[in-house]
């Protein structure tokens, strides 16, 4: 695209008010697609965040032994493996902080 001289604000307003084409602006025609061009979607819609959480909870329950955590208002089941990973990350962080 060839850049021409830049227009001032007043010049642009003049072009718009007088309904004349503004230089260096590409005219894009309106396109209306016919219904014959429509296709049926083959992909499943993405799951909502709460649907993902439900699936994750089912995965945790399917892993075998779980630990119930949380108070009376918040009960969640997590696997021993996920708790072990959490504590390993905490220990790694402590080691890094202690080395500094």
Long-range contacts (C-beta under 8 A, 24 or more apart in sequence): 1-26
